[in-house]
Amino acid sequence: MEFNSINNFNINTIAQQKAGLVQNSQNQNQNQAPQPQIQQQAQTQTQYINPSLMYDFQSAKMDNETILKYLQNLLKLPNSIEKFVNQLSSKNIDAKLASVLVENMISIKALNEFLNQNSSEAISKLMQTISLTLKSGSSDISQLKDILSILTTIQTTTSLNTNTIKELLLLYIPLNAPVFDKISQSEIQDEEEKEAIKNSKLSILFETINFSNLLITINESENNLFIDFYAPETFPKDDFIRITNALSKEANIVSIVDFKIKQPSKTKNETQNFKVTSDNFISSNALILSHLIIKTILKIDSDFI
């Protein structure tokens, strides 16, 4: 089993197994130049968008990572989870975002309200972009529709006050977001796991293709993050610890992992999925670590042979 650098996480294996967010556009003319007048009009009316992104939409070149950058732009988010956390403590912070950090802890309620309001504004802006793209003569707006679907999901989820952290983390994972369906609630049947979720500050219920269902709980004490990891014996825990330790060190986070053996699910998962639950307030380090853990598990599951 080989692992590529986490920074070069290859999503092709996953994307080929699912309905893709990014359409194969090799049959389209990739050299088509945008019309100057239309492009100038788009830049004037949609200043929140990088002009090069408008051209990419018209030539259907967007890949998943670029789409995420576009979504981050629309939602007024920085381009990494670490920058998002750092921005929370900045003196020159937007008033709406400033409310997310309360006594050095992230308020899930305030984060929910921030994402809800920004997704509503982003939908309005995207509708303008769709209109301008159609006026430019482009008939293929499938990617814009997919992005609209993602924004609608964020707005709906945050309106219902559910899984707010997951919606935020998905904006920092170069993965085909629409493949995440509703995760089964019946899979948590073990009383020890139920108790672990109840007592944890943050928990991640993960469905993998190769290792059945996983449960990760995170607790914090004296600036140390303690991870209880429930996984079948087949899960490569040494690789997980190695990757997680390296990434935690880069983020200046001290994490301690305790693996607990659990029986694999009787039914095989066809897709990858996860759900995040948490207390009303979590630390910035817990948010960053959950992002690192999810990326690492996706990588291990996708690279497994």
WOVENVEN-V577536 format. One record per residue. RES is the residue in one small letter. OMEGA is omega as a letter, one per 40 degrees, with the letter a starting at -180 (none if undefined). Layout:
res->RES omega->OMEGA
res->RES omega->OMEGA
This chain:
res->m omega->a
res->e omega->i
res->f omega->i
res->n omega->i
res->s omega->a
res->i omega->a
res->n omega->i
res->n omega->a
res->f omega->a
res->n omega->a
res->i omega->a
res->n omega->a
res->t omega->a
res->i omega->a
res->a omega->a
res->q omega->a
res->q omega->a
res->k omega->i
res->a omega->a
res->g omega->i
res->l omega->a
res->v omega->a
res->q omega->i
res->n omega->a
res->s omega->a
res->q omega->a
res->n omega->i
res->q omega->a
res->n omega->a
res->q omega->a
res->n omega->a
res->q omega->a
res->a omega->i
res->p omega->i
res->q omega->a
res->p omega->a
res->q omega->a
res->i omega->a
res->q omega->i
res->q omega->i
res->q omega->i
res->a omega->i
res->q omega->a
res->t omega->a
res->q omega->a
res->t omega->a
res->q omega->i
res->y omega->a
res->i omega->i
res->n omega->a
res->p omega->a
res->s omega->i
res->l omega->i
res->m omega->i
res->y omega->i
res->d omega->i
res->f omega->a
res->q omega->i
res->s omega->i
res->a omega->a
res->k omega->a
res->m omega->i
res->d omega->a
res->n omega->a
res->e omega->i
res->t omega->i
res->i omega->i
res->l omega->i
res->k omega->i
res->y omega->i
res->l omega->i
res->q omega->i
res->n omega->a
res->l omega->a
res->l omega->i
res->k omega->i
res->l omega->i
res->p omega->a
res->n omega->i
res->s omega->a
res->i omega->i
res->e omega->i
res->k omega->i
res->f omega->i
res->v omega->i
res->n omega->a
res->q omega->a
res->l omega->a
res->s omega->i
res->s omega->i
res->k omega->a
res->n omega->a
res->i omega->i
res->d omega->a
res->a omega->a
res->k omega->a
res->l omega->a
res->a omega->a
res->s omega->a
res->v omega->a
res->l omega->a
res->v omega->a
res->e omega->i
res->n omega->i
res->m omega->i
res->i omega->i
res->s omega->a
res->i omega->i
res->k omega->a
res->a omega->i
res->l omega->i
res->n omega->a
res->e omega->i
res->f omega->a
res->l omega->a
res->n omega->a
res->q omega->a
res->n omega->i
res->s omega->i
res->s omega->i
res->e omega->a
res->a omega->i
res->i omega->i
res->s omega->i
res->k omega->a
res->l omega->i
res->m omega->i
res->q omega->i
res->t omega->i
res->i omega->i
res->s omega->i
res->l omega->a
res->t omega->i
res->l omega->i
res->k omega->a
res->s omega->i
res->g omega->i
res->s omega->a
res->s omega->a
res->d omega->i
res->i omega->a
res->s omega->i
res->q omega->i
res->l omega->i
res->k omega->i
res->d omega->i
res->i omega->i
res->l omega->i
res->s omega->i
res->i omega->i
res->l omega->i
res->t omega->i
res->t omega->i
res->i omega->a
res->q omega->a
res->t omega->a
res->t omega->a
res->t omega->i
res->s omega->a
res->l omega->a
res->n omega->a
res->t omega->i
res->n omega->a
res->t omega->a
res->i omega->i
res->k omega->a
res->e omega->i
res->l omega->a
res->l omega->i
res->l omega->i
res->l omega->i
res->y omega->i
res->i omega->a
res->p omega->a
res->l omega->a
res->n omega->a
res->a omega->a
res->p omega->a
res->v omega->a
res->f omega->i
res->d omega->i
res->k omega->a
res->i omega->a
res->s omega->i
res->q omega->a
res->s omega->a
res->e omega->i
res->i omega->a
res->q omega->a
res->d omega->a
res->e omega->i
res->e omega->i
res->e omega->i
res->k omega->a
res->e omega->i
res->a omega->i
res->i omega->a
res->k omega->a
res->n omega->a
res->s omega->i
res->k omega->a
res->l omega->i
res->s omega->i
res->i omega->i
res->l omega->a
res->f omega->i
res->e omega->i
res->t omega->a
res->i omega->a
res->n omega->a
res->f omega->i
res->s omega->a
res->n omega->a
res->l omega->i
res->l omega->i
res->i omega->i
res->t omega->a
res->i omega->i
res->n omega->a
res->e omega->i
res->s omega->i
res->e omega->i
res->n omega->i
res->n omega->i
res->l omega->a
res->f omega->a
res->i omega->i
res->d omega->a
res->f omega->i
res->y omega->a
res->a omega->i
res->p omega->a
res->e omega->a
res->t omega->a
res->f omega->a
res->p omega->a
res->k omega->i
res->d omega->i
res->d omega->i
res->f omega->a
res->i omega->a
res->r omega->a
res->i omega->a
res->t omega->i
res->n omega->a
res->a omega->a
res->l omega->i
res->s omega->i
res->k omega->i
res->e omega->a
res->a omega->a
res->n omega->i
res->i omega->i
res->v omega->a
res->s omega->a
res->i omega->a
res->v omega->i
res->d omega->a
res->f omega->i
res->k omega->a
res->i omega->i
res->k omega->i
res->q omega->i
res->p omega->i
res->s omega->i
res->k omega->i
res->t omega->a
res->k omega->i
res->n omega->i
res->e omega->a
res->t omega->i
res->q omega->a
res->n omega->i
res->f omega->i
res->k omega->a
res->v omega->i
res->t omega->a
res->s omega->i
res->d omega->i
res->n omega->i
res->f omega->i
res->i omega->i
res->s omega->i
res->s omega->i
res->n omega->i
res->a omega->i
res->l omega->i
res->i omega->a
res->l omega->i
res->s omega->i
res->h omega->i
res->l omega->a
res->i omega->a
res->i omega->i
res->k omega->a
res->t omega->i
res->i omega->i
res->l omega->a
res->k omega->a
res->i omega->a
res->d omega->a
res->s omega->a
res->d omega->a
res->f omega->i
res->i omega->none
